[in-house]
Amino acid sequence: MRIDVHSHFYPSEYVEAIRRFDAEKGSKITGVNFPLWNSTEERISWMDAAGVDVAVLSLSAPNVYFDDHALSLELAQMTNDFVSEIVRKHHDRFVGMASVPLGNTDAALSELRRCVGELGLRGVVVGSNINGSYPDTLALEPLFAEIERLRQPIFIHPMVPAGCGQRVDKYKLAAILYLPFDTTICVTRMIYAGVFERYPSLDMILPHLGGTLPFLSTRIDLGAKSYRECREHLSKPPRDYLKRFYYDTAVSYGRPPLACTEELVGMEQIIFGSDYPFQRSVTETIAGIEALRLAPEVQERIFSGNARKLFQAGIEQIMSER
Protein backbone atom coordinates (compact mmCIF):
# COMPACT_ATOMS: atom_id res chain seq x y z
CA MET A 1 0.00 0.00 0.00
CA ARG A 2 1.21 3.53 -0.78
CA ILE A 3 -0.11 6.60 1.06
CA ASP A 4 0.88 9.94 -0.47
CA VAL A 5 0.88 12.48 2.38
CA HIS A 6 1.76 15.44 0.13
CA SER A 7 -0.93 15.83 -2.53
CA HIS A 8 -2.57 19.16 -3.34
CA PHE A 9 -5.89 20.47 -4.64
CA TYR A 10 -7.07 23.83 -6.00
CA PRO A 11 -10.84 24.25 -6.43
CA SER A 12 -11.70 26.56 -9.31
CA GLU A 13 -13.90 28.68 -7.00
CA TYR A 14 -10.93 29.27 -4.70
CA VAL A 15 -8.63 30.32 -7.56
CA GLU A 16 -11.27 32.66 -8.99
CA ALA A 17 -11.74 34.27 -5.57
CA ILE A 18 -8.05 34.91 -4.92
CA ARG A 19 -7.54 36.24 -8.43
CA ARG A 20 -10.38 38.73 -7.95
CA PHE A 21 -8.85 39.80 -4.63
CA ASP A 22 -5.39 39.97 -6.14
CA ALA A 23 -6.52 42.06 -9.12
CA GLU A 24 -7.93 44.61 -6.69
CA LYS A 25 -4.71 44.72 -4.68
CA GLY A 26 -2.38 44.61 -7.69
CA SER A 27 -0.03 42.00 -6.23
CA LYS A 28 1.56 38.90 -7.71
CA ILE A 29 -0.92 36.01 -7.63
CA THR A 30 -2.83 36.84 -10.80
CA GLY A 31 -0.19 35.49 -13.18
CA VAL A 32 0.36 32.21 -11.32
CA ASN A 33 -0.75 29.08 -13.16
CA PHE A 34 -2.66 27.11 -10.54
CA PRO A 35 -3.24 23.43 -11.43
CA LEU A 36 -7.00 23.18 -10.93
CA TRP A 37 -8.82 20.19 -9.52
CA ASN A 38 -10.82 19.16 -12.58
CA SER A 39 -12.51 16.08 -11.18
CA THR A 40 -12.09 13.44 -8.52
CA GLU A 41 -12.23 10.76 -11.22
CA GLU A 42 -9.27 12.34 -12.99
CA ARG A 43 -7.21 12.34 -9.77
CA ILE A 44 -8.11 8.73 -8.99
CA SER A 45 -7.13 7.72 -12.52
CA TRP A 46 -3.75 9.37 -12.05
CA MET A 47 -3.30 7.69 -8.65
CA ASP A 48 -4.07 4.29 -10.15
CA ALA A 49 -1.55 4.85 -12.95
CA ALA A 50 1.13 6.03 -10.51
CA GLY A 51 0.53 3.26 -7.99
CA VAL A 52 -0.81 5.48 -5.19
CA ASP A 53 -3.55 3.93 -3.06
CA VAL A 54 -4.45 6.85 -0.79
CA ALA A 55 -3.78 10.59 -1.13
CA VAL A 56 -3.79 12.99 1.81
CA LEU A 57 -5.12 16.20 0.26
CA SER A 58 -4.05 19.67 1.35
CA LEU A 59 -4.43 23.19 -0.02
CA SER A 60 -1.11 24.63 -1.17
CA ALA A 61 0.13 28.25 -1.22
CA PRO A 62 -1.14 30.91 -0.86
CA ASN A 63 -3.57 28.92 1.27
CA VAL A 64 -6.01 31.20 3.15
CA TYR A 65 -3.59 33.83 4.42
CA PHE A 66 -4.83 37.27 3.39
CA ASP A 67 -4.99 40.65 5.09
CA ASP A 68 -8.74 40.55 4.59
CA HIS A 69 -9.78 38.32 7.51
CA ALA A 70 -13.33 37.85 6.23
CA LEU A 71 -11.98 36.58 2.90
CA SER A 72 -9.52 34.26 4.67
CA LEU A 73 -12.30 32.65 6.69
CA GLU A 74 -14.57 32.41 3.64
CA LEU A 75 -11.82 30.66 1.65
CA ALA A 76 -11.01 28.34 4.53
CA GLN A 77 -14.64 27.26 4.83
CA MET A 78 -14.96 26.92 1.05
CA THR A 79 -11.90 24.73 0.60
CA ASN A 80 -12.52 22.65 3.72
CA ASP A 81 -16.08 21.94 2.58
CA PHE A 82 -14.74 21.07 -0.87
CA VAL A 83 -12.17 18.54 0.33
CA SER A 84 -14.49 17.05 2.95
CA GLU A 85 -17.01 16.28 0.21
CA ILE A 86 -14.32 14.47 -1.79
CA VAL A 87 -13.42 12.42 1.28
CA ARG A 88 -17.08 11.69 2.01
CA LYS A 89 -17.71 10.34 -1.48
CA HIS A 90 -14.36 8.56 -1.88
CA HIS A 91 -13.29 7.71 1.65
CA ASP A 92 -11.44 4.64 0.39
CA ARG A 93 -8.96 6.84 -1.52
CA PHE A 94 -8.61 10.19 0.26
CA VAL A 95 -7.88 11.82 3.60
CA GLY A 96 -8.38 15.59 3.85
CA MET A 97 -6.37 18.16 5.81
CA ALA A 98 -7.80 21.42 7.11
CA SER A 99 -6.74 24.96 6.27
CA VAL A 100 -7.48 27.63 8.86
CA PRO A 101 -7.16 31.46 8.74
CA LEU A 102 -4.00 31.84 10.79
CA GLY A 103 -4.14 35.64 10.83
CA ASN A 104 -7.21 35.46 13.09
CA THR A 105 -6.68 32.99 15.93
CA ASP A 106 -10.31 32.95 17.14
CA ALA A 107 -11.57 32.21 13.63
CA ALA A 108 -8.82 29.61 13.15
CA LEU A 109 -9.83 27.82 16.35
CA SER A 110 -13.48 27.80 15.36
CA GLU A 111 -12.74 26.46 11.88
CA LEU A 112 -10.34 23.83 13.24
CA ARG A 113 -13.03 22.46 15.56
CA ARG A 114 -15.56 22.42 12.73
CA CYS A 115 -13.17 20.58 10.43
CA VAL A 116 -12.33 17.91 12.98
CA GLY A 117 -15.70 17.59 14.68
CA GLU A 118 -18.12 18.01 11.76
CA LEU A 119 -16.23 17.53 8.50
CA GLY A 120 -14.02 14.61 9.51
CA LEU A 121 -10.79 16.17 8.27
CA ARG A 122 -7.48 14.97 9.69
CA GLY A 123 -4.54 17.28 10.28
CA VAL A 124 -3.92 21.00 9.79
CA VAL A 125 -1.86 22.85 7.20
CA VAL A 126 0.33 25.62 8.67
CA GLY A 127 2.29 27.85 6.31
CA SER A 128 6.00 28.28 6.95
CA ASN A 129 5.25 32.00 7.04
CA ILE A 130 1.96 33.85 7.11
CA ASN A 131 2.23 37.05 5.11
CA GLY A 132 5.87 37.36 6.16
CA SER A 133 5.41 36.47 9.86
CA TYR A 134 6.61 33.13 11.17
CA PRO A 135 4.44 30.91 13.37
CA ASP A 136 6.61 31.49 16.44
CA THR A 137 5.85 35.24 16.34
CA LEU A 138 2.08 35.01 15.89
CA ALA A 139 -0.51 34.62 18.61
CA LEU A 140 -0.88 30.93 17.79
CA GLU A 141 -0.36 29.42 21.23
CA PRO A 142 -4.10 28.67 21.70
CA LEU A 143 -4.18 27.03 18.26
CA PHE A 144 -1.17 24.82 18.97
CA ALA A 145 -2.70 23.84 22.30
CA GLU A 146 -5.98 22.88 20.61
CA ILE A 147 -4.26 20.97 17.80
CA GLU A 148 -2.36 19.00 20.41
CA ARG A 149 -5.54 18.37 22.42
CA LEU A 150 -7.34 17.13 19.32
CA ARG A 151 -4.32 14.97 18.42
CA GLN A 152 -4.11 16.32 14.88
CA PRO A 153 -0.86 16.32 12.91
CA ILE A 154 0.49 19.61 11.56
CA PHE A 155 1.73 19.78 7.99
CA ILE A 156 4.18 22.67 7.63
CA HIS A 157 3.84 23.81 4.05
CA PRO A 158 6.57 26.09 2.68
CA MET A 159 5.76 29.59 1.51
CA VAL A 160 7.95 31.99 -0.45
CA PRO A 161 9.89 34.07 2.12
CA ALA A 162 8.83 37.69 2.51
CA GLY A 163 10.32 39.84 -0.24
CA CYS A 164 11.63 36.99 -2.34
CA GLY A 165 8.54 36.75 -4.51
CA GLN A 166 8.98 40.33 -5.73
CA ARG A 167 12.50 39.77 -7.04
CA VAL A 168 13.36 39.07 -10.63
CA ASP A 169 13.81 35.31 -10.51
CA LYS A 170 15.45 34.26 -13.76
CA TYR A 171 16.15 30.74 -12.54
CA LYS A 172 12.87 29.94 -10.68
CA LEU A 173 14.79 29.92 -7.41
CA ALA A 174 11.61 30.48 -5.39
CA ALA A 175 10.43 26.98 -6.28
CA ILE A 176 13.88 25.39 -6.26
CA LEU A 177 15.51 26.92 -3.17
CA TYR A 178 13.46 29.53 -1.33
CA LEU A 179 10.65 27.17 -0.32
CA PRO A 180 12.78 24.47 1.38
CA PHE A 181 14.85 27.14 3.10
CA ASP A 182 11.68 28.78 4.45
CA THR A 183 10.68 25.44 5.98
CA THR A 184 14.11 25.38 7.63
CA ILE A 185 13.73 28.91 8.96
CA CYS A 186 10.19 28.30 10.22
CA VAL A 187 10.91 25.10 12.14
CA THR A 188 14.19 26.38 13.58
CA ARG A 189 12.42 29.47 14.89
CA MET A 190 9.66 27.34 16.39
CA ILE A 191 12.26 25.17 18.13
CA TYR A 192 14.19 28.13 19.53
CA ALA A 193 10.92 29.77 20.64
CA GLY A 194 10.06 26.68 22.69
CA VAL A 195 6.88 25.76 20.80
CA PHE A 196 7.73 22.05 20.92
CA GLU A 197 8.85 22.34 24.53
CA ARG A 198 5.41 23.63 25.49
CA TYR A 199 3.51 21.24 23.21
CA PRO A 200 5.50 18.00 23.35
CA SER A 201 2.80 15.87 21.74
CA LEU A 202 2.50 17.84 18.49
CA ASP A 203 3.06 15.62 15.46
CA MET A 204 4.80 17.57 12.71
CA ILE A 205 5.10 16.65 9.03
CA LEU A 206 7.92 18.48 7.27
CA PRO A 207 7.83 18.35 3.46
CA HIS A 208 10.79 17.82 1.15
CA LEU A 209 12.66 15.94 3.89
CA GLY A 210 12.55 19.02 6.07
CA GLY A 211 14.11 21.41 3.58
CA THR A 212 17.69 21.60 4.83
CA LEU A 213 17.01 20.77 8.47
CA PRO A 214 18.72 17.33 8.56
CA PHE A 215 21.83 18.71 6.83
CA LEU A 216 21.99 21.76 9.13
CA SER A 217 21.01 19.99 12.36
CA THR A 218 24.53 20.25 13.84
CA ARG A 219 24.64 23.97 13.05
CA ILE A 220 21.21 24.45 14.64
CA ASP A 221 22.46 22.65 17.76
CA LEU A 222 25.51 24.91 17.84
CA GLY A 223 23.23 27.94 17.67
CA ALA A 224 21.63 26.88 20.95
CA LYS A 225 25.05 26.36 22.53
CA SER A 226 26.38 29.69 21.31
CA TYR A 227 23.47 32.09 21.85
CA ARG A 228 21.40 32.45 24.99
CA GLU A 229 18.29 33.53 23.09
CA CYS A 230 18.40 30.26 21.13
CA ARG A 231 18.38 28.07 24.23
CA GLU A 232 16.46 29.95 26.90
CA HIS A 233 13.19 28.15 26.07
CA LEU A 234 14.72 24.70 25.66
CA SER A 235 15.44 21.81 28.02
CA LYS A 236 17.31 19.75 25.41
CA PRO A 237 19.34 20.26 22.23
CA PRO A 238 17.40 21.27 19.09
CA ARG A 239 18.32 17.99 17.43
CA ASP A 240 16.16 16.15 19.97
CA TYR A 241 13.09 18.06 18.75
CA LEU A 242 14.02 17.45 15.11
CA LYS A 243 14.06 13.72 15.83
CA ARG A 244 10.37 13.84 16.79
CA PHE A 245 9.15 15.06 13.41
CA TYR A 246 8.09 13.22 10.26
CA TYR A 247 9.80 14.03 6.96
CA ASP A 248 8.16 13.46 3.58
CA THR A 249 10.00 12.48 0.41
CA ALA A 250 8.42 15.01 -1.97
CA VAL A 251 11.02 16.25 -4.50
CA SER A 252 13.74 14.85 -2.24
CA TYR A 253 13.89 11.20 -3.23
CA GLY A 254 17.62 11.00 -4.08
CA ARG A 255 19.99 8.82 -2.07
CA PRO A 256 22.02 11.67 -0.43
CA PRO A 257 19.05 13.57 1.10
CA LEU A 258 17.36 10.32 2.15
CA ALA A 259 20.60 9.08 3.75
CA CYS A 260 21.05 12.40 5.59
CA THR A 261 17.50 12.30 6.96
CA GLU A 262 17.79 8.63 7.89
CA GLU A 263 20.95 9.45 9.84
CA LEU A 264 18.99 12.02 11.85
CA VAL A 265 15.66 10.28 12.47
CA GLY A 266 15.79 6.74 11.10
CA MET A 267 13.25 5.18 8.76
CA GLU A 268 10.46 5.37 11.35
CA GLN A 269 10.03 9.10 10.65
CA ILE A 270 10.26 9.18 6.85
CA ILE A 271 6.99 9.11 4.91
CA PHE A 272 6.09 8.97 1.24
CA GLY A 273 5.00 12.25 -0.37
CA SER A 274 4.88 13.42 -3.99
CA ASP A 275 3.88 17.15 -4.13
CA TYR A 276 1.45 16.33 -6.94
CA PRO A 277 0.32 18.12 -9.13
CA PHE A 278 3.23 20.55 -8.82
CA GLN A 279 5.66 17.68 -9.24
CA ARG A 280 4.64 14.83 -11.51
CA SER A 281 7.71 12.66 -10.87
CA VAL A 282 5.81 10.34 -8.55
CA THR A 283 7.15 7.20 -10.21
CA GLU A 284 10.68 8.59 -9.79
CA THR A 285 10.01 9.15 -6.10
CA ILE A 286 8.78 5.59 -5.72
CA ALA A 287 11.78 4.27 -7.69
CA GLY A 288 14.17 6.34 -5.55
CA ILE A 289 12.85 4.78 -2.36
CA GLU A 290 12.87 1.29 -3.85
CA ALA A 291 16.46 1.81 -5.06
CA LEU A 292 17.58 1.96 -1.43
CA ARG A 293 16.92 -1.79 -1.32
CA LEU A 294 15.53 -1.62 2.16
CA ALA A 295 14.09 -4.59 3.99
CA PRO A 296 10.46 -5.09 2.89
CA GLU A 297 9.10 -4.16 6.31
CA VAL A 298 11.14 -0.92 6.36
CA GLN A 299 10.00 0.03 2.87
CA GLU A 300 6.41 -0.66 3.90
CA ARG A 301 6.76 1.76 6.82
CA ILE A 302 7.90 4.55 4.49
CA PHE A 303 5.19 3.93 1.92
CA SER A 304 2.31 3.51 4.36
CA GLY A 305 3.04 2.34 7.91
CA ASN A 306 4.36 5.61 9.29
CA ALA A 307 1.53 7.59 7.67
CA ARG A 308 -1.04 5.22 9.11
CA LYS A 309 0.18 6.14 12.58
CA LEU A 310 -0.20 9.85 11.83
CA PHE A 311 -3.64 9.68 10.23
CA GLN A 312 -4.87 6.75 12.24
CA ALA A 313 -8.60 7.41 12.25
CA GLY A 314 -8.92 8.15 8.54
CA ILE A 315 -6.57 5.39 7.39
CA GLU A 316 -8.15 2.78 9.68
CA GLN A 317 -11.49 3.47 8.01
CA ILE A 318 -9.92 3.05 4.57
CA MET A 319 -8.23 -0.21 5.58
CA SER A 320 -11.43 -1.63 7.01
CA GLU A 321 -13.20 -1.05 3.71
CA ARG A 322 -10.58 -2.72 1.51
Secondary structure, 3 states (H helix, E strand, C coil): CCEEEEEEECCHHHHHHHHHHHHHHCCCCCCCCCCCCCCHHHHHHHHHHHCCCEEEEEECCCCCCCCCHHHHHHHHHHHHHHHHHHHHHCCCCEEECEECCCCCHHHHHHHHHHHHHHHCCCCEEEECCECCECHHHCCCHHHHHHHHHHCCCEEEECCCCCCHHHCCCCCCHHHHHHHHHHHHHHHHHHHHCCHHHHCCCCCEEECHHHCCHHHHHHHHHHHHHHCHHHCCCCCCCHHHHHCCCEEECCCCCCHHHHHHHHHHHCHHHEECCCCECCCCCHHHHHHHHHCCCCCHHHHHHHHHHHHHHHCHHHHHHHHHCC
